């Protein structure tokens, strides 16, 4: 699999100029950041995607400092969704600043930086999100209009034999079923590559599944579906009386956070 990012050589000059300036501004902000998205995905899988944005991961308490630097440079900046996503835009290009997951339970932390990979993007030294963090964050994207399961399968195909599987299991914690579902599908997608997932991982998760055949110790009307596909599980929450797992005390969001995120999704689909 690739050990460099080749897509930067294929960029349109206007795209290259935008990315170079954005990376320079990030360095000027003087705060730690990591590159994810298409650049990181190609670094691990070799799959090249055309994109007009760059995904930047940063600590939640340092995003405002970054936005201030971009605003001073003439970019339009905003918190698109206050609990997880900010943006800086110039023309048709933009930077996404990601500091949490949409469902609020995967904030960017020091752990992300401890395992990040040193790389160069457009000849500028940067950190790139580790494959474990990419799998962790992508695993919960299962909406009708966007499903990142193929990305996860490709990441496991490329990196499965070198992944820190123990760390990955710890990251998922009580949400291990989400990871398990992707691992089962990987064995279906690449039956000849099932050894990319250590046997002990599948055995561990299979045993957990066998031990949890009954209902969990939560209310009968508890639904974790909105963590995966917010709009598709709106009927459960709004019409059928199910309790939203994203909301406190089970999750980290409040009703305003959920309403803001839902409105953002509707705007994207308009």
C-alpha positions as a Markdown table, in Angstrom:
| # | Residue | x | y | z |
|---|---|---|---|---|
| 1 | Unk | 0.0 | 0.0 | 0.0 |
| 2 | Unk | 1.1 | 3.6 | -0.5 |
| 3 | Unk | 3.5 | 5.4 | 1.8 |
| 4 | Unk | 3.0 | 8.9 | 0.4 |
| 5 | Unk | 0.3 | 11.2 | -0.9 |
| 6 | Unk | 0.5 | 11.3 | -4.7 |
| 7 | Unk | -2.8 | 13.2 | -5.3 |
| 8 | Unk | -1.1 | 16.5 | -4.5 |
| 9 | Unk | 0.8 | 16.2 | -7.8 |
| 10 | Unk | -2.5 | 16.0 | -9.7 |
| 11 | Unk | -4.2 | 19.1 | -8.1 |
| 12 | Unk | -5.5 | 22.0 | -10.1 |
| 13 | Unk | -3.3 | 25.0 | -9.6 |
| 14 | Unk | -6.2 | 26.9 | -7.9 |
| 15 | Unk | -6.8 | 24.0 | -5.5 |
| 16 | Unk | -3.1 | 23.7 | -4.7 |
| 17 | Unk | -2.9 | 27.4 | -4.0 |
| 18 | Unk | -5.8 | 27.2 | -1.6 |
| 19 | Unk | -4.5 | 24.2 | 0.3 |
| 20 | Unk | -1.0 | 25.7 | 0.6 |
| 21 | Unk | -2.4 | 28.9 | 2.0 |
| 22 | Unk | -4.7 | 27.0 | 4.4 |
| 23 | Unk | -1.8 | 24.9 | 5.7 |
| 24 | Unk | 0.4 | 27.9 | 6.1 |
| 25 | Unk | -2.3 | 29.7 | 8.1 |
| 26 | Unk | -2.7 | 26.6 | 10.3 |
| 27 | Unk | 1.0 | 26.6 | 11.0 |
| 28 | Unk | 0.7 | 30.3 | 11.8 |
| 29 | Unk | -2.1 | 29.6 | 14.3 |
| 30 | Unk | 0.5 | 27.8 | 16.4 |
| 31 | Unk | -1.9 | 25.1 | 17.6 |
| 32 | Unk | -1.7 | 21.3 | 17.0 |
| 33 | Unk | -3.8 | 20.0 | 14.1 |
| 34 | Unk | -4.1 | 16.8 | 12.0 |
| 35 | Unk | -5.1 | 16.3 | 8.4 |
| 36 | Unk | -7.8 | 13.7 | 7.7 |
| 37 | Unk | -10.3 | 13.3 | 4.9 |
| 38 | Unk | -9.2 | 12.7 | 1.3 |
| 39 | Unk | -5.5 | 13.3 | 1.9 |
| 40 | Unk | -5.2 | 10.9 | 4.8 |
| 41 | Unk | -7.4 | 8.3 | 3.1 |
| 42 | Unk | -5.2 | 8.3 | 0.1 |
| 43 | Unk | -2.1 | 8.1 | 2.3 |
| 44 | Unk | -3.3 | 4.7 | 3.6 |
| 45 | Unk | -5.3 | 3.2 | 0.8 |
| 46 | Unk | -4.0 | 4.8 | -2.5 |
| 47 | Unk | -7.5 | 5.8 | -3.4 |
| 48 | Unk | -7.6 | 9.3 | -4.9 |
| 49 | Unk | -10.6 | 11.6 | -4.5 |
| 50 | Unk | -11.2 | 15.0 | -6.0 |
| 51 | Unk | -12.3 | 17.4 | -3.3 |
| 52 | Unk | -12.6 | 21.1 | -2.8 |
| 53 | Unk | -12.1 | 21.0 | 0.9 |
| 54 | Unk | -9.6 | 19.8 | 3.4 |
| 55 | Unk | -10.5 | 18.1 | 6.7 |
| 56 | Unk | -8.6 | 19.4 | 9.7 |
| 57 | Unk | -8.9 | 17.8 | 13.2 |
| 58 | Unk | -8.1 | 20.0 | 16.2 |
| 59 | Unk | -8.7 | 20.2 | 20.0 |
| 60 | Unk | -12.2 | 21.6 | 20.8 |
| 61 | Unk | -10.8 | 24.4 | 22.9 |
| 62 | Unk | -8.4 | 25.6 | 20.1 |
| 63 | Unk | -10.7 | 25.8 | 17.2 |
| 64 | Unk | -11.7 | 29.5 | 17.9 |
| 65 | Unk | -8.0 | 30.4 | 17.8 |
| 66 | Unk | -7.7 | 28.8 | 14.4 |
| 67 | Unk | -10.9 | 30.5 | 13.1 |
| 68 | Unk | -9.6 | 33.9 | 14.2 |
| 69 | Unk | -6.4 | 33.4 | 12.1 |
| 70 | Unk | -8.4 | 32.5 | 9.1 |
| 71 | Unk | -10.8 | 35.4 | 9.6 |
| 72 | Unk | -7.9 | 37.9 | 9.8 |
| 73 | Unk | -6.7 | 36.4 | 6.4 |
| 74 | Unk | -10.1 | 37.3 | 4.8 |
| 75 | Unk | -11.8 | 33.9 | 5.0 |
| 76 | Unk | -15.5 | 33.6 | 5.9 |
| 77 | Unk | -15.6 | 31.6 | 9.1 |
| 78 | Unk | -18.4 | 30.0 | 11.1 |
| 79 | Unk | -19.3 | 27.3 | 13.5 |
| 80 | Unk | -21.5 | 25.2 | 11.1 |
| 81 | Unk | -22.6 | 23.0 | 14.0 |
| 82 | Unk | -21.4 | 24.3 | 17.4 |
| 83 | Unk | -20.6 | 21.0 | 19.0 |
| 84 | Unk | -18.4 | 19.4 | 16.3 |
| 85 | Unk | -17.8 | 21.4 | 13.1 |
| 86 | Unk | -16.4 | 24.8 | 12.0 |
| 87 | Unk | -15.6 | 26.1 | 8.6 |
| 88 | Unk | -13.4 | 28.6 | 6.8 |
| 89 | Unk | -14.4 | 29.4 | 3.2 |
| 90 | Unk | -12.9 | 31.3 | 0.3 |
| 91 | Unk | -14.8 | 31.1 | -2.9 |
| 92 | Unk | -15.7 | 27.5 | -3.7 |
| 93 | Unk | -13.1 | 26.0 | -1.5 |
| 94 | Unk | -13.3 | 25.5 | 2.3 |
| 95 | Unk | -11.6 | 24.0 | 5.3 |
| 96 | Unk | -13.6 | 21.8 | 7.7 |
| 97 | Unk | -12.4 | 22.0 | 11.3 |
| 98 | Unk | -13.6 | 18.9 | 13.1 |
| 99 | Unk | -13.3 | 18.7 | 16.8 |
| 100 | Unk | -15.8 | 16.1 | 17.8 |
| 101 | Unk | -18.2 | 13.6 | 16.2 |
| 102 | Unk | -21.6 | 14.7 | 15.1 |
| 103 | Unk | -23.2 | 12.6 | 17.9 |
| 104 | Unk | -20.8 | 14.2 | 20.4 |
| 105 | Unk | -19.1 | 11.2 | 21.9 |
| 106 | Unk | -15.8 | 11.1 | 20.0 |
| 107 | Unk | -14.1 | 14.4 | 20.8 |
| 108 | Unk | -10.6 | 15.0 | 19.4 |
| 109 | Unk | -8.2 | 14.4 | 22.3 |
| 110 | Unk | -4.5 | 14.2 | 23.0 |
| 111 | Unk | -4.7 | 10.5 | 22.2 |
| 112 | Unk | -5.3 | 11.4 | 18.5 |
| 113 | Unk | -2.1 | 13.4 | 18.4 |
| 114 | Unk | -0.1 | 10.8 | 20.3 |
| 115 | Unk | -0.7 | 8.3 | 17.4 |
| 116 | Unk | -0.8 | 10.7 | 14.5 |
| 117 | Unk | 1.5 | 10.0 | 11.5 |
| 118 | Unk | 4.1 | 12.5 | 10.3 |
| 119 | Unk | 3.6 | 13.2 | 6.6 |
| 120 | Unk | 4.0 | 16.0 | 4.0 |
| 121 | Unk | 1.1 | 17.6 | 2.2 |
| 122 | Unk | 2.2 | 19.9 | -0.6 |
| 123 | Unk | 5.7 | 19.8 | 0.7 |
| 124 | Unk | 4.5 | 21.1 | 4.1 |
| 125 | Unk | 5.2 | 18.8 | 7.1 |
| 126 | Unk | 1.9 | 17.9 | 8.9 |
| 127 | Unk | 0.4 | 15.3 | 11.1 |
| 128 | Unk | -2.1 | 12.9 | 9.6 |
| 129 | Unk | -4.8 | 11.1 | 11.6 |
| 130 | Unk | -3.9 | 7.5 | 12.4 |
| 131 | Unk | -5.9 | 4.8 | 10.7 |
| 132 | Unk | -7.4 | 3.8 | 14.1 |
| 133 | Unk | -8.9 | 7.2 | 14.5 |
| 134 | Unk | -10.2 | 7.3 | 11.0 |
| 135 | Unk | -11.9 | 3.9 | 11.4 |
| 136 | Unk | -13.3 | 5.1 | 14.8 |
| 137 | Unk | -14.8 | 8.2 | 13.4 |
| 138 | Unk | -16.0 | 6.8 | 10.1 |
| 139 | Unk | -17.7 | 3.8 | 11.6 |
| 140 | Unk | -20.7 | 5.8 | 12.9 |
| 141 | Unk | -21.4 | 7.4 | 9.4 |
| 142 | Unk | -24.3 | 5.2 | 8.2 |
| 143 | Unk | -26.8 | 7.6 | 6.9 |
| 144 | Unk | -29.0 | 7.0 | 3.8 |
| 145 | Unk | -27.0 | 9.6 | 1.8 |
| 146 | Unk | -23.6 | 8.8 | 3.2 |
| 147 | Unk | -22.2 | 5.5 | 4.3 |
| 148 | Unk | -18.5 | 5.2 | 5.1 |
| 149 | Unk | -18.5 | 1.4 | 5.3 |
| 150 | Unk | -16.4 | 1.1 | 2.1 |
| 151 | Unk | -13.8 | 3.5 | 3.5 |
| 152 | Unk | -13.5 | 1.3 | 6.6 |
| 153 | Unk | -13.2 | -1.8 | 4.5 |
| 154 | Unk | -10.4 | -0.2 | 2.4 |
| 155 | Unk | -8.6 | 1.0 | 5.6 |
| 156 | Unk | -8.7 | -2.5 | 7.0 |
| 157 | Unk | -7.5 | -3.9 | 3.7 |
| 158 | Unk | -4.6 | -1.5 | 3.7 |
| 159 | Unk | -3.7 | -1.3 | 7.4 |
| 160 | Unk | -5.4 | -4.3 | 9.1 |
| 161 | Unk | -2.1 | -6.2 | 9.6 |
| 162 | Unk | -0.5 | -3.2 | 11.4 |
| 163 | Unk | -3.4 | -1.7 | 13.3 |
| 164 | Unk | -3.3 | -1.5 | 17.0 |
| 165 | Unk | -6.4 | -3.6 | 17.5 |
| 166 | Unk | -6.3 | -3.4 | 21.3 |
| 167 | Unk | -6.5 | 0.3 | 21.1 |
| 168 | Unk | -9.2 | 0.3 | 18.6 |
| 169 | Unk | -11.4 | -2.0 | 20.8 |
| 170 | Unk | -10.8 | 0.3 | 23.7 |
| 171 | Unk | -11.8 | 3.4 | 21.7 |
| 172 | Unk | -15.2 | 1.8 | 20.8 |
| 173 | Unk | -15.8 | 0.9 | 24.4 |
| 174 | Unk | -19.6 | 0.2 | 24.9 |
| 175 | Unk | -20.2 | 0.8 | 21.2 |
| 176 | Unk | -18.2 | -2.3 | 20.1 |
| 177 | Unk | -21.2 | -3.6 | 18.2 |
| 178 | Unk | -20.6 | -0.8 | 15.6 |
| 179 | Unk | -17.1 | -2.0 | 15.0 |
| 180 | Unk | -18.1 | -5.6 | 15.0 |
| 181 | Unk | -20.6 | -4.9 | 12.2 |
| 182 | Unk | -17.9 | -3.5 | 10.0 |
| 183 | Unk | -15.5 | -6.4 | 10.7 |
| 184 | Unk | -18.2 | -8.9 | 9.8 |
| 185 | Unk | -18.8 | -7.1 | 6.5 |
| 186 | Unk | -15.1 | -7.0 | 5.8 |
| 187 | Unk | -15.0 | -10.7 | 5.9 |
| 188 | Unk | -17.9 | -10.7 | 3.3 |
| 189 | Unk | -16.3 | -8.1 | 1.1 |
| 190 | Unk | -12.8 | -9.6 | 1.1 |
| 191 | Unk | -13.2 | -13.3 | 2.0 |
| 192 | Unk | -9.6 | -14.0 | 1.0 |
| 193 | Unk | -8.3 | -11.3 | 3.4 |
| 194 | Unk | -10.1 | -12.2 | 6.6 |
| 195 | Unk | -6.7 | -12.8 | 8.3 |
| 196 | Unk | -6.2 | -9.0 | 8.2 |
| 197 | Unk | -8.4 | -9.0 | 11.3 |
| 198 | Unk | -6.7 | -11.0 | 14.1 |
| 199 | Unk | -8.7 | -14.1 | 15.2 |
| 200 | Unk | -8.6 | -12.9 | 18.8 |
| 201 | Unk | -10.5 | -9.8 | 17.8 |
| 202 | Unk | -13.3 | -11.7 | 16.2 |
| 203 | Unk | -13.4 | -14.2 | 19.0 |
| 204 | Unk | -13.5 | -11.5 | 21.7 |
| 205 | Unk | -16.4 | -9.7 | 20.0 |
| 206 | Unk | -18.2 | -12.9 | 19.2 |
| 207 | Unk | -18.1 | -13.9 | 22.9 |
| 208 | Unk | -19.4 | -10.4 | 23.9 |
| 209 | Unk | -22.3 | -10.9 | 21.5 |
| 210 | Unk | -23.1 | -14.4 | 22.9 |
| 211 | Unk | -23.0 | -12.9 | 26.5 |
| 212 | Unk | -25.4 | -10.1 | 25.6 |
| 213 | Unk | -28.3 | -11.9 | 23.9 |
| 214 | Unk | -30.8 | -10.3 | 26.2 |
| 215 | Unk | -31.8 | -6.6 | 26.3 |
| 216 | Unk | -29.4 | -4.1 | 27.8 |
| 217 | Unk | -30.1 | -2.4 | 31.1 |
| 218 | Unk | -31.8 | 0.6 | 29.5 |
| 219 | Unk | -35.3 | 1.7 | 28.9 |
| 220 | Unk | -37.3 | -0.4 | 26.4 |
| 221 | Unk | -37.7 | 2.8 | 24.3 |
| 222 | Unk | -34.0 | 3.6 | 24.1 |
| 223 | Unk | -32.6 | 4.1 | 20.5 |
| 224 | Unk | -29.0 | 4.5 | 19.5 |
| 225 | Unk | -30.0 | 4.8 | 15.8 |
| 226 | Unk | -29.5 | 8.6 | 15.7 |
| 227 | Unk | -25.8 | 8.1 | 16.4 |
| 228 | Unk | -25.5 | 6.4 | 13.0 |
| 229 | Unk | -28.2 | 8.1 | 10.8 |
| 230 | Unk | -29.8 | 11.2 | 12.5 |
| 231 | Unk | -32.5 | 11.9 | 9.9 |
| 232 | Unk | -33.5 | 8.3 | 9.2 |
| 233 | Unk | -34.2 | 7.8 | 12.9 |
| 234 | Unk | -36.2 | 11.0 | 13.4 |
| 235 | Unk | -39.5 | 9.0 | 13.3 |
| 236 | Unk | -38.3 | 6.9 | 16.2 |
| 237 | Unk | -37.6 | 10.0 | 18.3 |
| 238 | Unk | -40.3 | 12.4 | 17.2 |
| 239 | Unk | -43.2 | 10.1 | 16.5 |
| 240 | Unk | -42.7 | 6.8 | 18.3 |
| 241 | Unk | -41.4 | 8.1 | 21.7 |
| 242 | Unk | -38.0 | 6.6 | 21.6 |
| 243 | Unk | -35.3 | 8.1 | 23.8 |
| 244 | Unk | -32.4 | 9.7 | 21.9 |
| 245 | Unk | -29.0 | 8.1 | 22.9 |
| 246 | Unk | -27.2 | 11.3 | 21.9 |
| 247 | Unk | -28.9 | 13.3 | 24.7 |
| 248 | Unk | -27.7 | 13.6 | 28.3 |
| 249 | Unk | -27.4 | 11.7 | 30.5 |
| 250 | Unk | -26.7 | 8.9 | 28.0 |
| 251 | Unk | -24.8 | 11.0 | 25.5 |
| 252 | Unk | -23.1 | 14.4 | 25.7 |
| 253 | Unk | -25.6 | 16.6 | 23.7 |
| 254 | Unk | -28.5 | 18.7 | 24.8 |
| 255 | Unk | -31.7 | 19.3 | 22.8 |
| 256 | Unk | -30.3 | 22.5 | 21.2 |
| 257 | Unk | -27.3 | 20.6 | 19.9 |
| 258 | Unk | -29.5 | 18.0 | 18.3 |
| 259 | Unk | -31.8 | 20.6 | 16.8 |
| 260 | Unk | -28.9 | 22.5 | 15.4 |
| 261 | Unk | -27.4 | 19.3 | 13.9 |
| 262 | Unk | -30.7 | 18.3 | 12.4 |
| 263 | Unk | -31.2 | 21.7 | 10.8 |
| 264 | Unk | -27.7 | 21.6 | 9.3 |
| 265 | Unk | -28.5 | 18.2 | 7.7 |
| 266 | Unk | -31.7 | 19.5 | 6.2 |
| 267 | Unk | -29.8 | 22.5 | 4.8 |
| 268 | Unk | -27.3 | 20.2 | 3.2 |
| 269 | Unk | -30.1 | 18.2 | 1.6 |
| 270 | Unk | -32.0 | 21.2 | 0.4 |
